[in-house]
Amino acid sequence: MSLTNPQKALIKQAQRQAKLGDEDYRDVLATVTGCRSSTDPRLGDRGCDKILAYMEAIYWRKVDKAEMQHVCNDRAAFRQRGYWASKNTRLETSRDRYVQTDCSACIVKLEAEMAELGFNADYCRTIRQKVTKGASDANSLHCYQAALERTIKSKQAKLEANPF
């Protein structure tokens, strides 16, 4: 999966803020991801996060050595020290967190639908345990969401076929 245009723009913004020339910029990309261009289709969310964390380290090193002054504004890629390094761990990316938040909201809605159909929280908990086996990563949440959707569809079909 390749980078989105906003991700590419953020990387270019980080390049400017870190005052990296084109050759240094391409060296960073190659060092971190093995690609020399942000348009390379092999780059994905994790690559973007790693590039930003690497450029952040370069930026703060230059600030510490007084080679440049810290730029403090809302549009800066590096507003605070360690932001990208701490925000994006090896196990998840920014997009993972966004998708997980969206998925969690859907799950709350689906669990409410289950309650309206007469199935309590224990019933939902059992489905969740069977589907996720206790995991709570983004993929497991999607599986649980899909299981709830299938269950609701099945239960609604049974109610429509036999309303009494």
N, C-alpha and C positions, 0 to 999 in steps of 0.2 A: 504494500500500500504506500503510495507516495504522499508527500507532505501537502497539506492544504495551502492555499495562497496566504491566509493569515499566519500560518506557521512559518512560511518562507519569509514573509515580511518581518516577523519577529526576529528571525535569525539575522536578517540584514540589519535590522535596528540594533541588535546586539553587537554586530560587527562594527557598526559606526561608533557605538558608545565605547567599545573597547579599543577603538582607533586601530583596527587591524586593516592592513592593506590587502589587496586582492590575493596576492600570493600567500600571505599568512593565513587569510581566511580559508583558502583552499587546502592549505596544510592542516589546519584545524579539522576541517571536514574529513580529510583523508585519515588523519590520526585517529579520530574518534569513531568514524563510521566506515572507513574504507572507500567512501565516495568523494569525488572532488566537486560536486555540484549539488545544490539544494533541490534541483529538479530531477535528480536521479530517482527512478521509480523504486529502487530498493530501500530508500529512506522511509521510515515510518515514524510513529509517535515516539517510540523509545529513542530513535536516532535524534529527533528534534530535542528531546529533553537532555540527552547526553551532550549535544552540541552546546546548548545554552548553559549547562552546568560548567562545561570546560571553558567557554568564553567568559563566564562569570568569574572563574578563578583567575584568568588572565587579567580581567578588568581590575579586580580587587588587589592583585599583586602590583599592578601599575599605580593604583591609588596609594597603597602602602609605601611604595618606593618614591612617592611624590613626583612620579612621571606625568601624572594627570590629576585633576581635581574631581572629586565625586560629584556626579550630576544627580541632583535630587529633585525629581518632578514626577508627576503621575504617569507620564508617558515613557519613562525610562525603563529599559529592559531589566536593569540591575538597580532596584530601588534600595534594597537592603542586603547586607552581606549574608551569603549562604541561602538565599531565597530559592534558587533553582536546585541547588544541591540537596536541600532538605525537602523540597516540595515533591520531587520526583525520584522515588526510590527505584531500585532495580526491579521491584515486584509490580509496580504500577506506574502508569503515565497520567498526565493531566486528563486526557480523554477518558481513561479508565474511570477516574473519579467522577467525571461528568456523567458518563453513562451509568455508573453505579447509582448516583443520586437520582437520575431519571428513572432507573429501574426500581429503586426503592419506593419512589412515589407511586409507580404503577402497582407495585405489590401491595401497598397500603390500600389502594382503591379496590384491588381484586379481593383482598381479604375481607373488606367491608361487603363486597358483593356475596362472598361465601356466607357471611353472617346473615345477610338478608335472605339467603336461600335456606337458612336454618342449620348451618354447619358452624360449630364453635371454633375458638382459637386452637383447641387441642387437635381438631381435625386438620387445620392448616399446618400446625406444627409437625404433625405426622407426615404430611405430604413433603414439607420442607426437609425433614430429616431423611426421608427416603431418597429424595432427589439430590440433595447436596451432600449427604453423608457428613454433615457438620461443617463443611467449608463455607466461607462467606466472601469468596472472591467474586469478581464481576461475572465470570462465566457461570458460576454456581447460582448466582442471583437470577441470571437470565433463564437458566434451566427451571428454577423454582417458579418464575413468572410464567413460563410456558406451561408448566404443569398445572398451575392455578387456572390459566386460561382454558386448557383442555378440560379440566374438571368442571368448571363453570358451564362450559358448552354442553358437556355430557349431562350434567344435572338438570340444566334448563330443558334439554331435549326430552329427558325422562318426564319432567313435570308437564311439558306440553303434550306428550303422548298419553299421559295418564294424570289428568288434573285432579282426580279425587283420590 
